[in-house]
């Protein structure tokens, strides 16, 4: 019984690991044109409106877009595009700011993907990387 439990644990642990994106995948990646600020603002504001309390009172600061890859699950291929990371400090129902939380938005050729790293990723480094940091 103990060996069976160890085997199950080992399979689950291996399944949680991700395979890094290869240099060949990066070279073959298709990137859309860099998103314009109006497109970024529209995507970020729509996401925040749907996902945080009183989005109009939130304080947000977004970094400029950078080429990146991201994936939510280890068994899925990486999505390539322009990543925008936004720090958002939202208010709770008592009207108090709750602290800064990062949100990520990947603008791809097939559409935009929103990531909440605190919800989706056990280890963000296994799921997201900026292209200019690969190999460094």
TIMARPA-273771 format. One record per residue: residue in three letters; z, y, x of N, C-alpha, C in turn. Coordinates in steps of 0.2 Angstrom, whole numbers, plus 5000, padded with zeros to 4 digits. Layout:
alaZYXZYXZYX...
***
This chain:
unk500049945004500050005000500050065004unk500450065010500550125014499850135017unk499450085020498850095023498350125018unk498350105011497950125006498050195005unk498650225005498750295004498550335010unk498650305016498350345022497650345022unk497250295020496550295019496350345014unk496650355009496450405004496550475006unk497150485010497250545013496750565018unk496550515022496050535027495450555024unk495150515019494550535016494550605013unk495150615009495250685006495250735012unk495550725017495550775023494950785026unk494550735027493850745030493350775025unk493450765018493050795013493150875013unk493750895015493950965015493651005020unk493450965026493151005032492451025030unk492251075033491551105032491251095039unk490551085038490151085044489851155045unk489951175052489751245053489051255052unk488751315051488051325051487751325058unk487251295058486851285065486451345066unk486251355073485851405075485151395072unk484951335071484351325067484351355060unk484851335057484951365050484851435050unk485251475054485251545055484551565056unk484151535061483451555062482951555056unk483151495052482651485046482951525040unk483451555040483751585034483251645032unk483251655025482851705022483351755020unk483251815022483751875020483351925016unk483651945011483351995007483352065010unk483052115008483152185011483852205010unk484052245015484752265015484852305008unk485452285004485552324998485752394999unk485452434994485652504994486352514991unk486652574993487252594991487352584983unk486852614979486852604972486952534970unk486552494973486652424971487252394972unk487552404978488252384980488752404975unk488752474974489252504969489152474962unk488552454960488452424953488852354953unk488652314958488952244958489652244959unk489952284964490652284965491052314958unk490752364955491152394949491052344944unk490552314943490452264937490952204938unk491052184945491552124946492252144945unk492352204947493052234946493252244939unk492752264935492852284928493052214924unk492752164927492852094923493452054926unk493652074932494152034935494852064937unk494952134936495552164938495852204932unk496452214932496752264926496652334928unk496352374923496252444924495852454930unk495252434930494852444936494652514938unk494652554933494552634934495152664938unk495652634939496252664942496252634949unk495852584951495952544957495652584963unk496052584969495752614975495352564978unk494752574980494352534984493952564990unk493952524995493552545001493152485003unk492452495004491952445005491652455012unk491652405016491352405023490552405022unk490152435026489452425026489252355026unk488652345023488352275023488152245029unk488352185030488152145037487852085035unk487352055039487051995038487651935039unk487651885034488151835034487951775031unk488351725031488251665027488951645024unk488851615018489551595015489351535010unk489851495009489851445004490551435002unk490551414995491251394992491451324994unk490951274994491151204995490851175001unk491151135004490951105010490351065009unk490251035003489650995002489051035000unk489051094999488551134997488251175003unk487551185003487251225008487451295008unk487451325014487651395015487151445012unk487451495009487051555006486951605011unk486351635013486251685018486151745014unk486351805017486251865014486651925017unk486751975013487052035016487752035013unk488252035017488952025015489252095015unk489552115009489952175009490752155007unk491152175011491852165010492252225008unk492552225002492952274999493652264999unk494052315001494752315000494952344994unk495352314989495452344983496252344982unk496452404980497152404978497152424971unk497352374966497352384959498052394957unk498152414951498752424947498952364943unk499552354942499752304937499952334931unk500152294926500252324919500852374919unk501252374924501752424924501552494927unk500952494930500652554933500752564940unk500952504943501152514950500552474954unk500352504960499952474964500152404967unk499752354967500052284969499852264976unk499552304980499352294987498652274988unk498352284994497652284995497452204995unk496952194992496652124992495852134993unk495652084997494952084999494552044994unk493952074993493452044989492752044993unk492351994992491751984996491151984991unk490652014993490052014989489451994993unk489051944992488551924996487851934992unk487451974995486851994991486251944994unk486051904990485551854993484851864990unk484351824992483651824989483651804982unk484151754980484151724973484651754969unk485051804971485551844967486151854971unk486651884968487251904971487851864969unk488251844974488751804973489451844975unk489951834971490551864972491051814974unk491451834979491951784982492651824982unk493151784980493851804980494151764985unk494251784991494451734996495151704995unk495551734992496251714990496251654985unk495651654981495651604976495251544978unk494651554982494251504983494351464990unk494551494995494551465002495251455004unk495351395007495951375010495951405017unk495351405021495251435027494651475027unk494651545026494051585026493551575031unk493851555037493351545043492851485042unk493051445038492651385037492151395032unk492151455028491751465023491251535023unk491451575028491051635029491051655036unk490451685038490451715045489851765045unk489951815048489451865050488951835055unk488351845054487851825058487951845065unk488151915066488151945073488751915077unk489251875073489751845077489651775079unk489151745076489051675078488951665086unk489251615088489251605096489651645100unk490051695097490551735100491251715100
***
